[in-house]
Amino acid sequence: MTKNKQRWLGIDFGSRRIGVAISDPLGFLARRLETISWNGRDMDWTIARLAELVRSEQITGVVVGLPRRTDGRTGESELLARAFAQALQDATGLVPVLRDERYTTVLAGRIMRETKVASADRKKVVDQIAAEIILQDYLDSRR
């Protein structure tokens, strides 16, 4: 791995689907990668899949969307996302950056409508687009 390589993984954590995005090798641009469907209980399989992506794609950093409540209080979704981020850290050794993800799914929906993504395909990509937004926001903030 070259010294300047900074490939990042962005994750939109959800109770049924997890959107995944990846950066280019220099850590400038995010693109959607995949959606991981899970049952909301078996986190081990999900973490194993993400750990495999970290290895195979030579990921150097991870950004996990943190579903904050608009009133500022900590909700159940945020607690689950934090536990998920800790499990991912334990499996990969990478300390996830936690990013506020409020409204990213709404923004992803708007993007899909504006780009005319077919209604049947929206469920498949909405979480990927949300992960892409989370990751791109973080990458932009580093410059």
N, C-alpha and C positions, 0 to 999 in steps of 0.2 A: 504494500500500500504506500503510495507516495505521500510525502509530507503534507501536501495541500489538499488531499482527499478528505472531504467531510460529507459523507453521505448520511442523510437523516431519514428517519421513518416518522411519519405523522399518523396518529391514531385517533379516530373518533369512536370512543368506547360507548357501546349501548347494551341494553339488557338482552337484545336478540341478535343484533348485527354489530360488527366492528368494521368500520371503514379504515382502510389503510392507504396511505400515500407515501411516495418516496421522492427524495430530492435527486437532482443530477449529482454526479460525482464531486462537484465543487461546492455543493450546498447553496446554490442560488435559486433554482427553480423546482417547484413541487409539481408532481403529476400523480394522478390517482393510480392505484395499483390493484387492489382487490377488496372484496367484502368477505369477511369471515362470518358465517352464520353459526350461532351457538345457542344452546338451550337455556342460558342464563344461570346455569348451575355448575357445569363441568369446565371450570376455568383452566384446569391442567392442560387439556387438549389445545385450547386457544393460546395459552402461553407458549406451549411447545411449538405451535405453528409460527408464532411471531419470533421466537428464539431462532427457529430455522431461517426465517427471512433475514434476521440480523446477521447470522453467519454467512448465508449464501450471497447476500448483497453487500457484505462488508460495511454494515451500518456502524457509524461512529457516534450517533446521537439519536435520541428518541424524544418526540414531543407527544404528550398525551393530553387530549382535550379534557378539561375539567368542567363538568356541567354545574355551574354556579346558579343559585337561585337569584332572581332579580331583587329580592328583598335583602340579600346579603347573608341570610342564614344558611347554615350547612344542611343540605338535604341528603336523603338516602342515596340518590344517584351520585352525588359528589363523594360520599363515603365509599361506595362501590368502585368508583373510578380511582380513588386513592389506593384502595386495596389492590386493584388490578395493577396499577403502576408499581406498587411495591413488589408484587409477584413477578412482574416483568423485570424489574431490577435484580431480584434474586436469581432469576434464570439467565440473565444476560450479562450482569455486571455493569450495565449502563444505567446511570441515574437519570430517569425521565424528567424532562422539563414539563411542568404542568402549566397549561395555558387555558385561560378562560375561553370556553367555547359557546357562550351564550349567543344565540341567533345564527350560528353557522348552518344549522339544518334549514332554517328559514331562507337564508341567503342561497344555499345550495338549491332549494326548490325554485327560487327565482331564476337562478342561472339555468336550470333545466327547462323552465318554461320559455325563457328568452332564446335559448339555443334549440328549442323545439325537440327536446328529448321525448320520445314516445311515452305515453302514460304507462304502458306495460313495462317499460324499461326503467322507470324512475326509481322503483324500490331497489333495484339492483345496484344503482350507482349513487343514490343520494348520500349514503354514508361515506363513499369514496370521495365524493366532491367535498363533503364537510371536512374530511381528513385533509384533503388538499388545501382547503382554506385555512385550517388550523396551522398546518405546516408552513404554507407560504407566508402567513402573517408572522410566524416566528422567524423565518429566514429573513424577511424584510426588516424585522426589528434589530437584527444583528448587524446590519450595514450602517 
